[in-house]
Amino acid sequence: MSTPDAADFVTFITAMPIGQLVLFGLLLVTWLIGVNILIAFHYKRRGKHWASGFKPFAFPYKDFNAAEWSILGFLFIISLLFLIMALAYGN
């Protein structure tokens, strides 16, 4: 068995139905953009520059309040639902 390369990845992606690609895209957009916005607002709430959470070794989750933990959990659940729908779409 050979090691997968970029051509194998492109073949894998292009073989997916368009609906499945859209759902995977929604998963990535929801998680990446949602969490980045959440962290930016967390640091703004604490009176720091909004980009403070994006420095290496920054761990913003230790000072989250209940609302921020709830938003993070909501983002996780929505992303998980997009993942489940994308995986089920091909079947």
C-alpha positions as CSV (number, residue, x, y, z in Angstrom):
1,M,0.0,0.0,0.0
2,S,1.5,3.3,-1.0
3,T,1.3,6.6,0.9
4,P,-1.4,8.9,-0.3
5,D,-0.3,12.0,-2.1
6,A,-2.0,15.2,-3.3
7,A,-3.3,13.6,-6.4
8,D,-5.1,11.0,-4.3
9,F,-6.6,13.7,-2.2
10,V,-7.9,15.6,-5.3
11,T,-9.4,12.4,-6.6
12,F,-11.1,11.8,-3.3
13,I,-12.5,15.3,-3.1
14,T,-13.7,15.4,-6.8
15,A,-15.5,12.0,-6.4
16,M,-17.7,13.4,-3.6
17,P,-21.3,14.6,-4.5
18,I,-21.6,18.4,-4.5
19,G,-24.1,18.3,-1.5
20,Q,-21.5,16.5,0.6
21,L,-18.9,19.1,-0.3
22,V,-21.2,21.9,0.6
23,L,-21.9,20.3,4.0
24,F,-18.2,19.8,4.7
25,G,-17.7,23.4,3.7
26,L,-20.4,24.5,6.1
27,L,-18.7,22.5,8.8
28,L,-15.4,24.2,8.3
29,V,-16.8,27.7,8.0
30,T,-19.0,27.2,11.1
31,W,-16.2,25.9,13.3
32,L,-13.3,28.0,12.1
33,I,-15.0,31.4,11.7
34,G,-17.3,30.9,14.7
35,V,-14.6,30.0,17.1
36,N,-12.3,32.8,15.9
37,I,-15.1,35.3,16.4
38,L,-15.9,33.9,19.8
39,I,-12.2,34.2,20.9
40,A,-12.0,37.8,19.5
41,F,-15.1,38.9,21.5
42,H,-13.8,37.1,24.6
43,Y,-10.6,39.2,24.5
44,K,-12.6,42.4,23.8
45,R,-14.8,41.6,26.8
46,R,-11.7,41.3,29.0
47,G,-10.4,44.7,27.8
48,K,-7.5,43.3,25.7
49,H,-6.8,43.7,22.0
50,W,-9.1,41.4,20.0
51,A,-6.1,39.6,18.4
52,S,-4.5,38.6,21.7
53,G,-6.0,35.1,21.5
54,F,-4.3,34.3,18.3
55,K,-0.8,34.5,19.6
56,P,1.1,31.3,20.0
57,F,0.5,29.5,23.2
58,A,-2.5,31.7,24.1
59,F,-5.1,29.7,25.9
60,P,-8.3,31.8,26.0
61,Y,-10.6,29.1,27.3
62,K,-9.5,29.3,30.9
63,D,-11.3,32.6,31.4
64,F,-14.5,31.9,29.5
65,N,-17.7,32.8,31.2
66,A,-20.9,30.7,31.1
67,A,-22.2,32.4,28.0
68,E,-19.0,31.9,26.1
69,W,-18.9,28.2,27.0
70,S,-22.5,27.9,25.9
71,I,-21.6,29.5,22.5
72,L,-18.6,27.2,22.1
73,G,-20.8,24.2,22.9
74,F,-23.4,25.4,20.4
75,L,-20.8,25.8,17.7
76,F,-19.5,22.3,18.5
77,I,-23.0,20.8,18.2
78,I,-23.8,22.6,15.0
79,S,-20.5,21.5,13.5
80,L,-21.1,18.0,14.6
81,L,-24.5,18.0,12.9
82,F,-22.9,19.2,9.7
83,L,-20.4,16.4,9.9
84,I,-23.1,13.8,10.5
85,M,-25.2,15.1,7.6
86,A,-22.2,15.2,5.3
87,L,-21.2,11.6,6.1
88,A,-24.8,10.4,5.7
89,Y,-25.3,12.3,2.4
90,G,-23.2,9.7,0.5
91,N,-25.3,6.8,1.7
